[in-house]
Amino acid sequence: MFLPKAIYYEKESENYELGKKLLANYRSQNIPCYEIENHNNIEEMRKKQNSEFINMKQNLIIGIRKTHNFVPNHKTSDFLVPYTSSGCTAMCLYCYLVCNYNKCAYLRLFVNREQMLEKIKKVANQSEKDFTFEIGSNSDLILENSITGNLEWTIENFKTNSKGLVTFPTKFDMVEPLLPLDHQGKIIIRMSVNPKEIIRTIEIGTSPLANRVKAINKLKQAGYKIGILIAPVILVEKWKEQYTELVQYLAENLSQEVKRDVFFEIIFMTYSYVHRMINSEAFPKLVDLYNQDIMTGRGKGKYTYRKEIKEEAEIFLRDLMRKYFPKNVIKYIV
């Protein structure tokens, strides 16, 4: 379990059961706890240099989520839902949260979970159809669960709801607490995968590929609905060989039960000027993901693969998936 170097907390978080529990636990371990006014604006953190990024990731922020807007989504869910955490302890060099939070992409926990889940239930029950709610778009809930137990709490408190499904992606393998739960088929867990070398050198602090695949098999055996994200696709040197090896590994190591109905999502990497600045100072010896020969600007300070490069890669990946997973759906490629 992640053991922070310091805790920064909003005073109001002590009014919630989870907030009291977390703070009492960390204080008992003599971890420094500093009161803050607003989890979104910690001046001490904002003023730190990019080179401090790794150290900043060792802190944990505890607060109240005040924004509860549901954003319509039309990929694997109906809504993106603000939920119990944002940020992460891992340090993937492409992390999209860095685009939103810059170097302040550390893990923030929100202890007003009852309020957030009640809104999901209300929206679900008022709808004529079964909405799917994406609760993990701002964080990794398997990682968070190892600290808070929030996924177990969510599943136990959502399983009897008359309508609705919840879904979230993860790069972590700590799924054991979820296996014995009676989830009533209401949970869709999507595991993100990448070639072994990309995980080792770029997805820093996440679970190895073999562990992720074992976790998928366990979750499926426990009755969870399973999706797999090949994401983000990164066109590094020898990327075709690496992604071929990845898909072959999945075909050989996923259980027959998983392969029967697993669906896929394929997402190409978006990079940014912010990533380049932070990575160059915090990780000067690691791979530079910016490649001006195959990338182009998109929007303010962002980079994507050039249209013709991406189209060629998409054709390659579709052919690869058709060969090894001919009966499985690719929900989208973006």
C-alpha positions as CSV (number, residue, x, y, z in Angstrom):
1,M,0.0,0.0,0.0
2,F,1.2,3.5,-0.8
3,L,2.7,5.2,2.3
4,P,2.8,9.0,1.8
5,K,5.6,11.2,3.0
6,A,3.1,13.9,4.0
7,I,-0.7,14.5,4.2
8,Y,-2.4,17.7,3.2
9,Y,-6.0,17.9,4.2
10,E,-9.0,20.1,4.2
11,K,-10.4,20.7,7.7
12,E,-13.9,19.7,6.6
13,S,-12.8,16.2,5.7
14,E,-12.7,15.4,9.4
15,N,-16.5,15.6,9.4
16,Y,-16.7,12.5,7.3
17,E,-16.3,8.9,8.5
18,L,-13.7,8.1,5.8
19,G,-11.8,11.3,6.5
20,K,-11.6,10.7,10.2
21,K,-10.4,7.1,9.6
22,L,-7.7,8.1,7.1
23,L,-6.3,10.9,9.2
24,A,-6.3,8.9,12.4
25,N,-4.4,6.1,10.6
26,Y,-1.7,8.4,9.2
27,R,-1.3,10.3,12.4
28,S,-0.8,7.0,14.3
29,Q,2.1,6.4,11.9
30,N,3.6,9.8,12.7
31,I,3.2,11.0,9.1
32,P,3.1,14.8,9.0
33,C,-0.4,16.2,8.4
34,Y,-0.9,19.8,7.2
35,E,-4.2,21.6,7.1
36,I,-5.0,23.4,3.8
37,E,-7.9,25.6,2.7
38,N,-8.5,24.1,-0.8
39,H,-7.2,20.9,-2.3
40,N,-7.2,22.6,-5.7
41,N,-4.9,25.3,-4.7
42,I,-2.0,24.3,-2.5
43,E,0.5,27.2,-2.9
44,E,3.4,25.3,-1.6
45,M,2.9,22.7,-4.4
46,R,2.3,25.2,-7.2
47,K,5.6,27.0,-6.5
48,K,7.7,23.8,-6.7
49,Q,10.0,23.2,-9.7
50,N,9.2,20.5,-12.3
51,S,12.3,18.6,-11.0
52,E,10.3,18.1,-7.8
53,F,7.6,16.1,-9.6
54,I,8.7,12.7,-8.2
55,N,8.8,14.0,-4.6
56,M,5.4,15.7,-5.0
57,K,3.9,12.4,-6.0
58,Q,4.8,11.1,-2.6
59,N,2.3,13.3,-0.9
60,L,-1.4,12.6,-0.4
61,I,-4.2,15.1,-0.4
62,I,-7.5,14.6,1.4
63,G,-10.5,16.8,0.7
64,I,-14.1,17.3,-0.3
65,R,-15.2,17.0,-4.0
66,K,-17.3,20.0,-4.7
67,T,-17.9,19.6,-8.4
68,H,-20.4,16.8,-9.3
69,N,-21.1,17.5,-13.0
70,F,-21.8,14.4,-15.2
71,V,-20.2,14.7,-18.6
72,P,-22.0,12.8,-21.4
73,N,-19.8,10.1,-23.0
74,H,-20.4,7.8,-25.9
75,K,-17.6,5.3,-25.8
76,T,-17.9,2.7,-23.1
77,S,-20.2,4.7,-20.8
78,D,-23.0,7.2,-20.9
79,F,-21.4,9.6,-18.4
80,L,-18.0,10.5,-17.0
81,V,-18.6,10.9,-13.3
82,P,-16.4,12.8,-10.8
83,Y,-15.8,10.3,-8.1
84,T,-13.7,9.5,-5.0
85,S,-10.2,10.4,-6.3
86,S,-8.2,12.3,-8.9
87,G,-4.5,12.0,-9.8
88,C,-2.3,9.0,-9.1
89,T,0.8,7.7,-7.4
90,A,2.2,6.2,-10.6
91,M,4.3,8.3,-13.0
92,C,3.4,7.4,-16.5
93,L,5.3,9.7,-18.8
94,Y,2.2,10.5,-20.9
95,C,-0.3,10.8,-18.1
96,Y,-3.3,12.8,-19.4
97,L,-3.9,14.1,-15.8
98,V,-0.7,16.1,-16.2
99,C,-2.4,18.1,-18.9
100,N,-5.1,19.1,-16.4
101,Y,-3.1,19.4,-13.2
102,N,0.4,20.1,-14.5
103,K,3.0,18.9,-11.9
104,C,0.2,18.8,-9.3
105,A,-1.1,15.4,-10.6
106,Y,-0.6,13.8,-7.2
107,L,-3.3,11.6,-5.6
108,R,-6.2,13.4,-4.1
109,L,-8.8,11.5,-2.1
110,F,-12.4,12.8,-1.7
111,V,-14.1,11.6,1.4
112,N,-17.7,12.7,0.7
113,R,-18.3,9.4,-1.1
114,E,-21.9,9.0,0.1
115,Q,-22.9,12.2,-1.7
116,M,-21.3,11.1,-5.0
117,L,-22.8,7.6,-5.0
118,E,-26.2,8.9,-4.2
119,K,-26.2,11.2,-7.3
120,I,-25.2,8.2,-9.5
121,K,-28.1,6.2,-8.0
122,K,-30.6,9.0,-8.5
123,V,-29.6,9.6,-12.1
124,A,-29.6,5.8,-12.8
125,N,-33.1,5.3,-11.3
126,Q,-34.7,8.2,-13.1
127,S,-33.6,6.9,-16.5
128,E,-35.7,4.7,-18.8
129,K,-32.5,2.8,-19.9
130,D,-29.6,1.3,-18.0
131,F,-27.0,4.0,-17.9
132,T,-23.3,3.1,-17.5
133,F,-21.3,5.5,-15.3
134,E,-17.5,5.9,-15.8
135,I,-16.2,6.5,-12.2
136,G,-12.5,6.1,-12.9
137,S,-11.7,8.8,-15.6
138,N,-9.6,10.9,-13.2
139,S,-7.8,8.3,-11.2
140,D,-7.0,4.6,-10.9
141,L,-9.6,3.2,-8.5
142,I,-7.8,-0.2,-8.0
143,L,-4.9,1.8,-6.7
144,E,-7.1,4.1,-4.6
145,N,-9.0,1.1,-3.2
146,S,-5.7,-0.2,-1.6
147,I,-5.8,3.0,0.5
148,T,-9.5,3.7,1.1
149,G,-11.5,0.5,0.4
150,N,-13.8,2.7,-1.7
151,L,-14.3,0.2,-4.5
152,E,-15.5,-2.4,-2.1
153,W,-17.8,0.1,-0.4
154,T,-19.1,1.3,-3.8
155,I,-19.8,-2.2,-5.0
156,E,-21.6,-3.2,-1.8
157,N,-23.7,-0.1,-1.8
158,F,-24.5,-0.1,-5.6
159,K,-25.3,-3.7,-6.2
160,T,-28.9,-3.5,-5.0
161,N,-29.7,-0.4,-7.1
162,S,-32.5,-1.1,-9.5
163,K,-30.8,0.4,-12.5
164,G,-27.3,1.3,-13.8
165,L,-23.8,-0.1,-14.3
166,V,-20.5,1.4,-13.2
167,T,-17.1,1.0,-15.0
168,F,-13.5,2.0,-14.5
169,P,-10.1,1.4,-16.1
170,T,-6.9,0.3,-14.2
171,K,-3.2,-0.4,-14.6
172,F,-3.0,-2.2,-11.3
173,D,-3.3,-5.8,-10.2
174,M,-4.5,-5.5,-6.6
175,V,-7.9,-7.0,-7.2
176,E,-8.1,-9.6,-4.4
177,P,-10.5,-7.6,-2.2
178,L,-13.0,-7.4,-5.1
179,L,-13.1,-11.2,-5.9
180,P,-15.4,-12.4,-3.1
181,L,-17.9,-9.5,-3.5
182,D,-21.5,-10.0,-4.7
183,H,-21.5,-7.4,-7.4
184,Q,-24.7,-8.6,-9.2
185,G,-23.1,-8.1,-12.6
186,K,-23.2,-4.3,-12.3
187,I,-19.4,-3.7,-12.6
188,I,-17.4,-3.5,-15.8
189,I,-13.6,-3.5,-15.1
190,R,-11.3,-2.5,-17.9
191,M,-7.6,-3.4,-17.7
192,S,-5.2,-1.1,-19.6
193,V,-2.3,-3.0,-21.2
194,N,0.9,-2.1,-23.2
195,P,4.0,-4.0,-24.3
196,K,6.2,-5.1,-21.4
197,E,9.1,-2.7,-22.3
198,I,6.7,0.3,-22.5
199,I,5.2,-0.6,-19.1
200,R,8.8,-0.9,-17.6
201,T,10.2,2.3,-19.0
202,I,7.2,4.6,-19.5
203,E,4.4,3.5,-17.2
204,I,6.5,3.9,-14.1
205,G,5.0,2.6,-10.8
206,T,2.3,0.5,-12.4
207,S,1.8,-3.3,-12.4
208,P,3.7,-5.5,-14.8
209,L,1.8,-6.9,-17.8
210,A,1.9,-10.5,-16.5
211,N,0.2,-9.4,-13.2
212,R,-2.4,-7.4,-15.1
213,V,-3.3,-10.4,-17.2
214,K,-3.6,-12.6,-14.1
215,A,-5.8,-10.0,-12.5
216,I,-8.1,-10.0,-15.6
217,N,-8.5,-13.8,-15.4
218,K,-9.3,-13.7,-11.7
219,L,-11.9,-10.9,-12.1
220,K,-13.6,-12.8,-14.9
221,Q,-13.7,-15.9,-12.8
222,A,-15.4,-13.8,-10.1
223,G,-18.1,-12.9,-12.6
224,Y,-17.1,-9.3,-13.5
225,K,-17.6,-8.0,-17.0
226,I,-14.2,-7.3,-18.6
227,G,-12.8,-4.9,-21.1
228,I,-9.2,-4.4,-22.2
229,L,-7.7,-1.1,-23.3
230,I,-4.6,-1.2,-25.5
231,A,-3.7,2.3,-24.4
232,P,-2.1,4.5,-25.1
233,V,-0.5,3.1,-28.3
234,I,2.9,4.7,-28.4
235,L,4.8,4.6,-31.7
236,V,8.3,4.0,-30.2
237,E,11.1,2.3,-32.1
238,K,10.1,-1.2,-33.2
239,W,6.5,-0.5,-32.1
240,K,5.1,-3.1,-34.5
241,E,7.1,-5.9,-33.0
242,Q,6.3,-4.8,-29.5
243,Y,2.5,-4.6,-30.1
244,T,2.5,-7.9,-32.0
245,E,4.2,-9.5,-29.0
246,L,1.7,-7.9,-26.7
247,V,-1.4,-9.2,-28.6
248,Q,0.2,-12.6,-28.9
249,Y,0.8,-12.6,-25.1
250,L,-2.8,-11.8,-24.5
251,A,-4.0,-14.5,-26.8
252,E,-1.8,-17.1,-25.1
253,N,-2.4,-16.0,-21.5
254,L,-6.0,-14.8,-21.2
255,S,-8.4,-17.5,-20.0
256,Q,-10.9,-19.0,-22.5
257,E,-13.6,-17.5,-20.3
258,V,-12.2,-14.0,-20.8
259,K,-11.6,-14.4,-24.6
260,R,-15.2,-15.5,-25.0
261,D,-16.6,-12.0,-24.7
262,V,-13.9,-9.5,-23.7
263,F,-14.2,-6.2,-25.7
264,F,-11.3,-3.9,-26.6
265,E,-10.6,-0.2,-26.8
266,I,-7.6,1.2,-28.6
267,I,-6.4,4.7,-27.9
268,F,-3.4,6.4,-29.4
269,M,-1.2,8.6,-27.2
270,T,-1.7,12.3,-26.9
271,Y,1.3,14.2,-25.7
272,S,1.8,17.8,-24.7
273,Y,4.3,20.6,-24.1
274,V,3.6,20.3,-20.3
275,H,4.7,16.7,-20.4
276,R,7.9,17.6,-22.2
277,M,8.8,20.3,-19.7
278,I,8.1,18.1,-16.6
279,N,9.7,14.9,-18.0
280,S,12.8,16.7,-19.2
281,E,13.4,18.0,-15.7
282,A,12.0,15.1,-13.5
283,F,13.1,12.2,-15.7
284,P,16.1,13.5,-17.8
285,K,17.5,10.0,-18.5
286,L,14.2,8.4,-19.6
287,V,12.8,8.1,-23.1
288,D,11.6,11.3,-24.9
289,L,8.1,10.6,-26.2
290,Y,8.0,13.6,-28.4
291,N,8.9,12.8,-32.0
292,Q,8.6,15.7,-34.4
293,D,9.0,13.4,-37.4
294,I,5.7,11.7,-36.8
295,M,3.8,14.1,-34.5
296,T,1.8,17.3,-35.2
297,G,0.2,20.0,-33.0
298,R,-3.4,19.7,-31.9
299,G,-5.0,22.3,-29.8
300,K,-3.2,24.4,-27.3
301,G,0.2,22.8,-26.5
302,K,-0.8,19.2,-27.5
303,Y,0.7,16.7,-29.9
304,T,-0.8,13.8,-31.7
305,Y,0.5,11.4,-34.4
306,R,0.1,12.8,-37.9
307,K,-3.0,11.6,-39.8
308,E,-1.2,9.3,-42.2
309,I,1.0,7.8,-39.5
310,K,-2.0,7.1,-37.3
311,E,-4.0,5.6,-40.2
312,E,-1.2,3.2,-41.1
313,A,-0.9,2.2,-37.4
314,E,-4.6,1.7,-37.1
315,I,-4.7,-0.6,-40.1
316,F,-1.8,-2.6,-38.6
317,L,-3.5,-3.0,-35.2
318,R,-6.9,-3.9,-36.7
319,D,-5.2,-6.7,-38.8
320,L,-3.4,-7.8,-35.7
321,M,-6.6,-8.0,-33.6
322,R,-8.5,-9.7,-36.4
323,K,-5.8,-12.4,-36.5
324,Y,-5.7,-13.1,-32.8
325,F,-9.1,-12.0,-31.5
326,P,-11.4,-12.4,-34.6
327,K,-14.6,-12.8,-32.6
328,N,-14.1,-9.9,-30.1
329,V,-15.4,-6.4,-30.6
330,I,-13.2,-3.3,-30.8
331,K,-15.5,-0.7,-29.5
332,Y,-13.5,2.2,-30.9
333,I,-10.0,3.4,-32.0
334,V,-9.1,7.0,-31.3
